[in-house]
Amino acid sequence: MELKTLQMFRHLAKSLHFGKTARAMFVSPPTLSRAISRLEEECGAALFVRNNRSVKMTAAGQRFLEFAELTINAWLQVRADIGQQQTQLRGALSLYCSVTASQSHLPKLLDKLQAQYPQIELQLDTGDHSLAIDTIEQHKADIAIAIHTPEFPDHLSFIQIDKVPLVLIVPKTLQIANIGDVKWHEHNVVMPAGGPSKRTVNNWFAEHGVKPKVYASVSGNEAIVSMVALGLGIGFVPQIVLDNSVAKTKVTSVEVEDIEPYSLGLCFLRERENEALMRVMIDLFES
């Protein structure tokens, strides 16, 4: 049922006159009559008793009037709230994230932001994910998509939005399908030069008693994918990096069940958590 139909019903319930309600609602009497008949079909009961002389509301009509009043009033309140929010919530927010995160986690957010808060401008800056926390602390961005670590600063808030597994990637030319097939002493390893990946990968090697033959330590997970695709070694990367890499068809992904996944989330100054624009972004990500 449509809101317009409920409004016509409410007016008729008060006027008890089809002609008056039709004029007040800018519809013809036949249109009003058909709308009421459709409501009665949907309710499975007569809402009015009508003849050539009078219109009376039935008990079912009285009950439906309560519903119509609540629904119309709720809609008016929602519309007022939305109008107030969109009037107040305007301005710009800066967001920092990696190129991969901008491809994997931002598109849906941007669609929601544009639909619900068209007055808010999102200024996007992309770069190395390991710089996300520094970017917030140096006030270069309002909010960032970052990876949580044991050393995460107390003065920053973190809201998890995803768990990202790490996978081992090997050149397509190698016949490796399972982690147990890897003979570590035979293969060069491309290691991350820093950031959360370095700690996670080093911990995994230590837990398994593996001393990797390090071919190179590089900055950026995308660079690891490229070097493995060129056959220069094997390495660990987050699944979302591999999914969005142009070189993904040149490597084989090997699942590693016991390696710690990334905890990916929103990072921002704790003192700004209750600012209106910040709350918008937090709520959109959480939804």
VOGU-3710 file (C-alpha; in Angstrom, 3 decimals, decimal comma):
1> melktlqmfr> 0,000/0,000/0,000  1,180/3,503/-0,782  1,485/6,460/1,565  -0,861/8,484/-0,652  -3,519/5,819/-0,259  -3,161/5,874/3,529  -3,522/9,657/3,479  -6,691/9,392/1,393  -8,076/6,769/3,776  -7,313/8,936/6,809
11> hlakslhfgk> -9,045/11,942/5,289  -12,102/9,875/4,341  -12,237/8,397/7,848  -12,623/11,938/9,184  -14,836/13,443/6,480  -16,999/10,355/5,809  -17,687/11,969/2,433  -16,149/10,685/-0,806  -16,699/13,961/-2,664  -15,026/16,112/-0,019
21> taramfvspp> -12,057/13,774/0,331  -11,597/13,492/-3,441  -11,470/17,289/-3,762  -9,143/17,686/-0,786  -6,742/15,013/-2,060  -6,881/16,230/-5,701  -8,207/12,961/-7,125  -11,436/12,017/-8,832  -14,173/10,216/-6,834  -13,741/7,019/-8,920
31> tlsraisrle> -9,973/7,071/-8,191  -10,644/7,459/-4,473  -13,207/4,667/-4,546  -10,796/2,289/-6,286  -8,038/3,131/-3,799  -10,292/2,336/-0,839  -11,447/-0,889/-2,507  -7,812/-1,976/-2,955  -7,129/-1,274/0,717  -10,120/-3,382/1,697
41> eecgaalfvr> -8,878/-6,225/-0,507  -5,436/-6,050/1,099  -6,942/-5,992/4,599  -9,454/-8,719/3,812  -12,277/-6,718/5,423  -14,649/-3,831/4,692  -13,316/-0,562/6,111  -16,438/1,465/5,347  -20,149/0,788/4,992  -21,406/3,052/2,261
51> nnrsvkmtaa> -24,619/3,659/0,385  -26,068/6,524/-1,607  -26,809/8,558/1,547  -24,004/7,964/4,030  -20,542/6,561/4,747  -19,769/4,863/8,060  -16,559/3,316/9,295  -16,531/-0,328/10,365  -14,714/-1,761/13,377  -11,996/-2,940/10,997
61> gqrflefael> -11,828/0,580/9,623  -11,321/2,006/13,111  -8,446/-0,398/13,723  -6,901/0,364/10,340  -7,149/4,096/11,063  -4,863/3,585/14,062  -2,342/1,882/11,790  -2,647/4,605/9,138  -2,113/7,382/11,700  0,994/5,682/13,120
71> tinawlqvra> 2,451/4,994/9,679  1,869/8,498/8,320  3,211/10,152/11,463  6,262/7,853/11,472  6,983/8,743/7,847  6,657/12,466/8,556  9,086/12,122/11,468  11,585/10,159/9,381  11,380/12,699/6,581  11,930/15,540/9,045
81> digqqqtqlr> 14,904/13,738/10,626  16,490/13,043/7,252  15,931/16,604/6,139  17,524/17,899/9,311  20,508/15,566/8,963  21,091/16,502/5,347  20,823/20,170/6,215  23,318/19,867/9,039  25,697/17,227/7,735  27,662/18,960/5,078
91> galslycsvt> 31,352/19,466/4,673  34,420/17,456/3,755  36,130/14,408/5,224  39,543/13,126/4,182  40,160/9,377/4,049  43,465/7,568/3,580  43,801/3,949/2,471  45,825/1,663/0,245  45,001/1,377/-3,443  43,797/-2,169/-2,774
101> asqshlpkll> 41,412/-1,065/-0,006  40,059/1,648/-2,296  39,100/-1,091/-4,753  37,886/-3,732/-2,311  36,101/-1,814/0,455  35,320/1,730/-0,719  32,906/1,384/-3,679  29,867/0,332/-1,615  30,650/2,980/0,975  30,846/5,727/-1,644
111> dklqaqypqi> 27,507/4,670/-3,122  25,863/4,823/0,326  27,498/8,149/1,165  26,341/9,770/-2,064  22,801/8,429/-1,679  22,319/9,363/1,977  24,554/12,415/2,437  25,132/14,107/-0,911  26,385/17,281/0,833  29,398/15,466/2,302
121> elqldtgdhs> 32,512/15,526/0,150  34,947/12,642/0,626  38,553/13,513/-0,183  40,466/10,297/-0,895  44,215/9,824/-0,649  45,871/6,461/-1,370  49,290/5,094/-0,524  51,183/2,431/1,397  48,949/0,834/4,030  51,808/0,942/6,560
131> laidtieqhk> 51,503/4,750/6,599  47,833/4,777/7,617  48,414/5,300/11,344  51,053/8,003/10,778  48,666/9,786/8,453  46,047/10,029/11,208  48,509/10,998/13,930  49,975/13,748/11,738  46,464/15,084/10,969  46,905/14,474/7,254
141> adiaiaihtp> 43,575/12,603/7,115  40,446/12,440/9,252  40,002/8,704/8,954  41,981/5,810/7,496  41,540/2,174/6,624  44,307/0,521/8,628  45,501/-2,827/9,932  45,367/-3,444/13,667  48,604/-4,514/15,313  49,643/-5,333/18,897
151> efpdhlsfiq> 51,348/-1,924/19,046  48,231/-0,023/17,996  48,267/3,411/19,743  45,840/3,900/22,647  44,847/7,389/21,531  43,445/6,020/18,262  40,129/4,230/17,855  39,839/1,135/15,695  36,635/-0,414/14,368  37,089/-3,716/12,563
161> idkvplvliv> 35,366/-4,003/9,198  36,922/-7,200/7,849  39,236/-10,136/8,493  41,696/-10,566/5,615  43,552/-13,890/5,272  47,137/-14,079/4,021  47,979/-16,602/1,313  51,211/-17,971/-0,084  51,692/-17,204/-3,772  54,032/-19,106/-6,081
171> pktlqianig> 54,805/-18,741/-9,797  52,462/-20,664/-12,092  55,452/-22,677/-13,302  55,858/-24,347/-9,903  53,707/-27,385/-9,250  52,724/-26,428/-5,705  49,142/-26,856/-4,572  49,499/-27,253/-0,787  51,669/-25,586/1,818  53,095/-29,005/2,695
181> dvkwhehnvv> 54,520/-29,288/-0,830  56,851/-26,318/-0,332  60,539/-27,212/0,072  61,664/-23,973/1,641  65,384/-24,607/1,152  64,811/-24,772/-2,618  62,896/-21,519/-3,093  63,743/-17,869/-2,787  61,307/-15,852/-0,670  60,204/-12,282/-1,364
191> mpaggpskrt> 59,652/-10,715/2,058  57,744/-7,591/3,080  60,154/-4,860/4,152  57,933/-3,569/6,941  54,422/-3,124/8,254  52,066/-5,751/9,699  52,973/-8,302/7,028  56,602/-8,433/8,114  55,688/-9,274/11,717  53,045/-11,825/10,717
201> vnnwfaehgv> 55,231/-13,620/8,158  58,282/-13,665/10,441  56,155/-15,117/13,259  54,845/-17,854/10,938  58,347/-18,836/9,836  59,536/-18,900/13,473  56,607/-21,062/14,590  57,358/-23,587/11,835  61,128/-23,579/12,283  61,706/-22,306/8,748
211> kpkvyasvsg> 64,713/-20,162/7,795  63,615/-18,570/4,529  66,041/-17,910/1,665  65,297/-14,211/1,376  65,704/-12,998/-2,199  64,518/-9,470/-1,501  62,610/-7,365/1,014  60,224/-4,995/-0,725  57,772/-2,290/0,277  54,176/-2,924/-0,689
221> neaivsmval> 52,293/-6,180/-1,107  51,578/-5,379/-4,758  55,347/-5,471/-5,410  55,542/-8,967/-3,900  52,855/-10,186/-6,314  54,749/-8,686/-9,254  58,067/-10,263/-8,260  56,511/-13,693/-7,707  54,748/-13,395/-11,079  58,172/-12,802/-12,652
231> glgigfvpqi> 59,429/-16,051/-11,100  61,826/-14,373/-8,672  60,554/-16,227/-5,622  57,513/-17,038/-3,513  55,848/-14,920/-0,854  52,918/-14,168/1,421  50,322/-11,496/0,555  46,824/-10,558/1,761  44,057/-12,217/-0,245  42,487/-8,884/-1,233
241> vldnsvaktk> 45,790/-7,689/-2,695  45,973/-10,775/-4,867  42,317/-10,476/-5,864  42,875/-6,938/-7,170  46,287/-7,504/-8,771  46,755/-7,379/-12,543  49,331/-10,164/-12,141  47,050/-12,619/-10,322  46,718/-14,901/-13,364  50,485/-15,501/-13,332
251> vtsvevedie> 50,663/-16,922/-9,803  49,113/-19,770/-7,871  47,494/-19,105/-4,517  48,146/-21,613/-1,724  45,932/-21,560/1,364  47,746/-21,294/4,705  45,315/-22,111/7,502  47,490/-21,262/10,496  48,809/-17,832/9,551  47,354/-14,842/11,387
261> pyslglcflr> 44,872/-12,861/9,255  44,801/-9,099/8,999  42,269/-7,236/11,128  41,220/-4,444/8,758  39,289/-1,482/10,071  38,691/2,215/10,465  41,325/4,214/12,305  40,797/7,722/13,677  41,640/9,921/16,655  39,661/8,761/19,689
271> erenealmrv> 38,894/12,353/20,660  36,978/12,850/17,387  34,793/9,746/17,614  31,560/11,635/18,385  31,887/14,303/15,713  28,866/14,227/13,401  30,759/13,663/10,155  32,918/10,981/11,733  29,838/9,174/13,029  28,402/9,148/9,509
281> midlfes> 31,442/7,345/8,141  31,581/4,914/11,065  27,892/4,044/10,749  28,149/3,567/6,980  31,072/1,146/7,320  29,420/-0,774/10,163  26,230/-1,187/8,162
//
